[in-house]
Amino acid sequence: MLTSRRRFISAASAVPVLAGFQPAPKADIVALRDSTFDPWIEITAANLRHNVGEIHRRVENRPILAVIKNNGYGLGVANVARVLEPLDAIAGFAVVKLHEAMTLRDAGIRKPVLLMGPFAEGELADLAHRNIMPMVYTAIGAALDRVAARTGRPVPIHVCVDTGLGRDGVPFREASPLIKELAASRSVTFAGIMTTFSEDEGLDKEQLRRFERMTSDLTNAGATLGPRHAASSFAVFQHPDAFLDMVRPGMAIYGIYSESSFRTLGLMDLWPAIALKTRAIYVKQLQPGESAGYEKAYTATKPVWLATLPVGHADGLPRSAANRARVRINGVMYPIVASVSASHCIAEVGDEPAVKTGDIATVFDAQDGSRPDDFGAAANASVYDLIMHLHADLPRRVV
Ligand SMILES: *Cc1c(COP(=O)(O)O)cnc(C)c1O
């Protein structure tokens, strides 16, 4: 019979080796959920600050609109904003989901917040009250005027222009008429104008030409469009021409090279600010021929020690990590074997019981060889998926 997860953990807690084991101190724990064995995420505030400094130097002191969408790339949207807000280099924050924009205000964040995702007209009043700027690419001038009249608060907007990505934004050929129409509405002010690159070398150059031509035509005709911004982490590495008035990176802030080739360019020295850790819950020896994992995913060919770790695909650990990626326990890298199940994975520890229950297993952190980009590459997983798929319920500890 399969032991339930709950019974499994309480059985593990009863083993004598845990006598004297100290749970983590609770004082610095940000999330409500926490326990001794469940996996957790560590956010290194000093590394976030360092990375912002690196980006700021690279972009020659242009302001940074920090992209903290999707739960702050796994770190927690408010956790990241609280660390970054005091930095002069940070002009504001950009998210894609309305509730994240709201969360930032609830958390006391005061710098500008740009909502780069959808909203309904009925939500404009909430944006006005919370001082959240929407990204706009349709003719909503009349609605903006109505909300301004009703709330007494005009809503500044960023216009999004589609120069070739084909995702959202007004098609660049229709941008001028739209902007003129929006500008005719009494309450409308432009706080910025933006586009998003396709991250295709050739098309990016053409997109930049389209964007610059369109914005300079409008500016020459007397329009005040606000800062032009386009550069994600990719362009911060690849396209100095696209730094424009403000940059808009996400991944680089978290200390992760979005492309492995960027790591050796020497342009920015990024330090990972996110770590995923857990504690071994069970260590056992298998005899030759004995198996581990559903459907006998692993079979021992010699006496071997395995450590069970309570982190699985439901937490965001990619299934593809099994038989590819490694975890670090007590400074030693051990392969993840068998398969990744919902709440568990298994590390192969070797001939000796070198790991004991309660030892910390690091899935990734800032150490070379264990960086999120290293783990992602080993697991054959995009590092964007790796950190954005970390379950929002996992406790986050800012250290
Ligand atoms: C996610 C996103 C960014 C940041 O991208 P990174 O690759 O993480 O730097 C910038 N702009 C838009 C519109 C985005 O959706």
The ligand as an SDF file (V2000), in Angstrom:
LIG
                    3D

 15 15  0  0  0  0  0  0  0  0999 V2000
    8.5660   39.7790  -19.8830 C   0  0  0  0  0  0  0  0  0  0  0  0
    8.6730   41.0530  -20.5900 C   0  0  0  0  0  0  0  0  0  0  0  0
    9.8420   41.8290  -20.5000 C   0  0  0  0  0  0  0  0  0  0  0  0
   11.0800   41.3570  -19.7720 C   0  0  0  0  0  0  0  0  0  0  0  0
   11.6570   40.2720  -20.4370 O   0  0  0  0  0  0  0  0  0  0  0  0
   13.0110   39.5690  -19.9080 P   0  0  0  0  0  0  0  0  0  0  0  0
   13.3900   38.6570  -21.0000 O   0  0  0  0  0  0  0  0  0  0  0  0
   12.6430   38.8290  -18.6670 O   0  0  0  0  0  0  0  0  0  0  0  0
   13.9810   40.6450  -19.6370 O   0  0  0  0  0  0  0  0  0  0  0  0
    9.8380   43.0630  -21.1240 C   0  0  0  0  0  0  0  0  0  0  0  0
    8.7550   43.4960  -21.8140 N   0  0  0  0  0  0  0  0  0  0  0  0
    7.6280   42.7750  -21.9300 C   0  0  0  0  0  0  0  0  0  0  0  0
    6.4710   43.3180  -22.7160 C   0  0  0  0  0  0  0  0  0  0  0  0
    7.5500   41.5220  -21.3310 C   0  0  0  0  0  0  0  0  0  0  0  0
    6.4310   40.8010  -21.4480 O   0  0  0  0  0  0  0  0  0  0  0  0
  1  2  1  0
  2  3  1  0
  2 14  2  0
  3  4  1  0
  3 10  2  0
  4  5  1  0
  5  6  1  0
  6  7  2  0
  6  8  1  0
  6  9  1  0
 10 11  1  0
 11 12  2  0
 12 13  1  0
 12 14  1  0
 14 15  1  0
M  END
$$$$
